Amino acid sequence: METVVFDTALGAFGIGWTDHGIARVQLPGLDAADLRDRINRDGAMPGEPTRDVEVVINLIEDYADGNVVEFRDVRLDLQGVPEFHRQAYDLLLDYGWGQTTTYGELARALGDVTLSRAVGQAMGANPIPLIIPCHRVLASDRKAGGFSAPGGAGSKVRMLALEGVAVGAPAGQMTFGF
């Protein structure tokens, strides 16, 4: 896997790719050294983005500038991702700019509302946040719920606000973020 770190209006992002597609995104919120370490984990190495990767970087930059963008057609590399997670991510890719769902609604679409916690675990393990828009998945009360990226639920709330969606967030998770 090759990687690159790039600046946006929201802060520095990291992106990783293989010959199969985008395999990793790191959202802003880490200092420069931690961001490099995180995006380059498991043997990934800095590289020169291909034309296709540059297109995705431009989309992320546009998103950070508040422009409406869609990532549905981005080629992804989900090798090594559990099948259930892939199914949840595939459903989630249908949710575009400003659209939200809940963990329970995704679980129901996967066949069983009791899978809500498993959906939450899949969102928390999402290797390609923003492109696979786990920030658009809310708790059953339509509040932010959790978010495993730097800044926690506060970052999720800010991303949704950028898309014109207003949600509440647990007070304890509003202290960090980009």
C-alpha positions in Angstrom: 0.0 0.0 0.0 1.2 3.5 -0.8 0.1 6.6 1.1 0.2 10.4 1.1 -0.7 13.1 3.6 -2.4 16.2 2.2 -3.8 19.5 3.6 -7.4 20.5 3.4 -9.6 23.3 4.9 -10.4 20.8 7.7 -6.8 19.9 8.4 -4.4 17.2 7.2 -5.8 13.9 5.8 -4.0 10.7 5.0 -5.0 8.4 2.2 -3.7 4.9 1.3 -4.2 3.0 -1.9 -3.3 -0.2 -3.7 -3.7 -1.3 -7.3 -7.3 -2.3 -6.4 -8.4 1.1 -5.1 -8.5 3.3 -2.0 -7.8 1.2 1.1 -7.4 3.6 3.9 -8.3 7.2 4.9 -7.2 9.0 8.0 -9.3 11.9 9.0 -7.8 15.2 10.5 -7.2 15.6 14.2 -3.8 14.0 14.7 -0.5 15.8 14.9 1.8 15.4 11.8 3.9 12.6 13.2 1.0 10.6 14.5 -0.8 11.0 11.2 2.2 9.7 9.3 2.6 6.8 11.7 -1.2 5.9 11.5 -1.5 6.1 7.7 1.8 4.2 7.2 1.0 1.4 9.6 1.3 -2.3 8.7 4.1 -1.7 6.1 2.4 1.0 4.1 4.9 3.4 2.5 4.6 7.0 1.2 4.1 7.1 -2.5 3.2 9.3 -5.5 -0.6 9.4 -6.0 -1.8 8.0 -9.3 -4.2 10.0 -11.4 -7.2 8.1 -9.9 -5.9 8.8 -6.4 -5.5 12.5 -7.2 -9.1 12.6 -8.3 -10.1 11.3 -4.8 -7.8 13.7 -3.1 -9.5 16.6 -5.0 -12.9 15.3 -4.0 -11.8 15.2 -0.3 -10.4 18.8 -0.7 -13.7 19.9 -2.2 -15.6 18.2 0.6 -13.5 20.0 3.2 -14.3 23.3 1.4 -18.0 22.6 1.8 -18.7 21.6 -1.7 -21.3 18.9 -2.4 -19.4 15.8 -3.5 -20.2 12.1 -3.9 -17.8 9.3 -3.3 -20.1 6.4 -4.5 -18.0 5.7 -7.6 -14.6 5.7 -5.9 -12.9 2.3 -6.4 -12.3 0.8 -3.0 -9.9 -2.0 -1.8 -11.7 -3.8 1.0 -9.5 -6.9 0.9 -9.3 -8.4 4.4 -12.5 -6.6 5.6 -15.1 -9.0 7.0 -18.0 -9.8 4.8 -20.6 -8.4 7.2 -18.7 -5.1 7.3 -18.6 -5.0 3.5 -22.3 -5.5 3.3 -22.9 -2.7 5.7 -20.5 -0.4 3.9 -22.1 -1.2 0.6 -25.5 -0.1 1.9 -24.0 3.0 3.4 -22.5 4.1 0.1 -26.0 4.8 -1.1 -26.3 7.6 1.5 -25.1 10.8 -0.2 -24.4 14.4 1.0 -26.6 15.4 3.9 -28.5 12.1 4.1 -28.4 10.1 7.4 -29.5 6.8 8.7 -29.3 5.0 12.0 -27.5 1.9 13.2 -30.9 0.2 13.5 -32.0 1.1 10.1 -28.8 -0.3 8.5 -29.2 -3.4 10.7 -32.8 -3.8 9.5 -31.7 -3.4 5.9 -29.1 -6.2 6.5 -31.9 -8.4 7.7 -32.2 -8.1 11.4 -32.5 -5.0 13.7 -30.7 -6.9 16.4 -27.6 -6.5 14.4 -27.4 -2.8 15.4 -24.4 -3.3 17.6 -22.6 -5.3 14.9 -23.3 -2.4 12.5 -21.8 0.0 15.1 -18.7 -2.2 15.3 -18.5 -2.2 11.5 -18.7 1.6 11.4 -16.0 1.8 14.1 -13.7 -0.4 12.1 -14.3 1.5 8.8 -10.9 1.8 7.2 -12.1 4.4 4.7 -14.1 7.0 6.6 -15.7 9.9 4.7 -15.6 7.9 1.5 -17.5 5.1 3.2 -19.6 7.7 5.1 -19.9 6.2 8.6 -20.3 9.8 9.9 -23.8 9.7 8.4 -24.9 6.9 10.8 -26.7 8.1 13.9 -28.0 6.7 17.1 -31.6 5.6 17.3 -32.5 9.0 18.9 -31.0 10.7 15.8 -28.1 12.0 17.9 -24.5 11.6 16.9 -23.7 8.4 18.7 -20.1 7.3 18.7 -17.3 8.0 16.2 -13.9 6.4 16.4 -12.1 9.0 14.4 -10.0 11.7 16.1 -12.3 14.1 17.9 -15.0 11.5 18.5 -18.6 12.5 18.1 -17.7 16.2 17.9 -15.9 15.6 14.6 -18.9 13.6 13.4 -21.2 16.6 14.3 -18.9 19.0 12.4 -18.8 16.8 9.3 -22.6 16.6 9.3 -22.9 20.3 9.9 -20.7 20.9 6.8 -23.4 18.8 4.9 -26.2 20.9 6.4 -27.3 18.3 9.0 -27.8 19.4 12.6 -27.5 16.8 15.3 -26.6 16.8 18.9 -23.6 15.1 20.4 -22.7 13.8 23.8 -21.2 16.6 25.8 -18.2 14.6 26.8 -17.1 14.0 23.2 -17.1 17.7 22.1 -13.7 18.5 23.5 -11.5 17.3 20.6 -11.7 17.6 16.9 -10.7 19.3 13.7 
